[in-house]
Amino acid sequence: MKQVLNYVHWVLLCFLIGIGYVRIIVGPKDKKLDGVFIYDLLYDYVFLYAVPVIGGIIAILFIIIDYFYLKRKFKSNKRLILNRFLLLIIITISLGGIHYFLEKVIDII
């Protein structure tokens, strides 16, 4: 039970990172269209749709790598926490790179 609660904190952090990533990709709301109902609806829909997907992908990859690799390699708790943060950053940057490659280079997304 303690391990599940520990991962809940990390999964919440993954979703916060997902919110930040989607905010970077989508950008701020356009001031000219602020208040237009359909624009606000679509902008909010993108966040409601994309954040759980991106955060979920980051969380699943994090849990798999943490459970099978990091916990076994690092016994010190301080180094483990630092390496978990680094792992989250690496996963997010990798996911961003893959997203950029698929969207801009190959034009699949």
C-alpha positions in Angstrom: 0.0 0.0 0.0 2.9 2.4 0.8 4.3 1.8 -2.7 1.0 2.6 -4.4 0.7 5.8 -2.4 4.3 6.7 -3.4 3.4 6.3 -7.0 0.3 8.4 -6.7 2.5 11.4 -5.9 4.7 10.7 -8.9 1.7 10.1 -11.2 0.2 13.5 -10.1 3.5 15.1 -10.9 3.4 13.4 -14.4 0.0 15.0 -15.0 1.3 18.4 -13.9 4.2 18.0 -16.4 1.6 17.0 -19.0 -0.3 20.2 -18.3 2.9 22.2 -18.8 3.8 20.3 -22.0 0.3 20.8 -23.5 0.5 24.5 -22.5 3.8 24.9 -24.4 2.4 23.1 -27.5 -1.0 24.8 -27.6 0.3 28.2 -26.5 -1.7 31.0 -24.7 -5.2 31.9 -25.6 -5.4 34.5 -28.4 -6.4 37.9 -27.0 -8.4 38.7 -30.1 -10.6 35.6 -29.8 -10.9 35.6 -26.0 -14.5 35.4 -25.1 -15.6 33.8 -28.4 -17.6 30.8 -27.2 -16.5 28.2 -29.8 -12.8 29.3 -29.5 -13.0 28.9 -25.7 -14.7 25.6 -26.0 -12.1 24.2 -28.4 -9.2 25.5 -26.4 -10.6 23.9 -23.2 -11.4 20.7 -25.1 -7.8 20.4 -26.2 -6.6 20.6 -22.6 -9.2 18.1 -21.4 -8.3 15.7 -24.2 -4.6 16.0 -24.4 -3.5 16.4 -20.8 -4.7 12.9 -19.7 -3.2 11.3 -22.7 0.2 13.0 -22.4 0.2 12.7 -18.6 -0.8 9.0 -18.8 1.9 8.2 -21.3 4.5 9.9 -19.1 3.2 8.1 -16.0 3.1 4.6 -17.6 6.7 5.0 -18.9 7.8 6.4 -15.6 6.3 3.6 -13.5 7.7 0.9 -15.8 11.2 2.3 -15.9 11.2 3.1 -12.2 9.9 -0.3 -11.1 12.1 -2.4 -13.2 15.3 -0.3 -13.3 15.7 2.6 -10.9 14.5 0.9 -7.7 16.9 -1.9 -8.2 19.9 0.2 -9.1 19.8 2.9 -6.5 19.4 2.0 -2.9 20.0 5.5 -1.5 16.7 7.4 -1.1 18.2 10.8 -1.9 19.8 9.6 -5.2 16.6 7.8 -6.1 14.5 10.9 -5.8 16.9 12.9 -7.9 17.1 10.2 -10.5 13.3 10.0 -10.6 13.1 13.7 -11.4 15.7 13.3 -14.1 13.8 10.4 -15.5 10.6 12.5 -15.7 12.5 15.2 -17.5 14.1 12.7 -19.9 10.8 11.0 -20.6 9.1 14.4 -21.3 11.8 15.6 -23.6 11.8 12.3 -25.4 8.1 12.4 -25.8 8.3 16.0 -27.1 11.0 15.0 -29.6 8.9 12.1 -30.8 5.8 14.3 -31.1 7.8 16.9 -33.0 9.2 14.3 -35.3 5.8 12.8 -36.0 4.0 16.2 -36.5 6.6 18.3 -38.3 9.0 15.9 -40.1 6.8 13.0 -41.1 3.5 14.9 -41.0 1.5 12.0 -39.4 -0.1 13.9 -36.6 
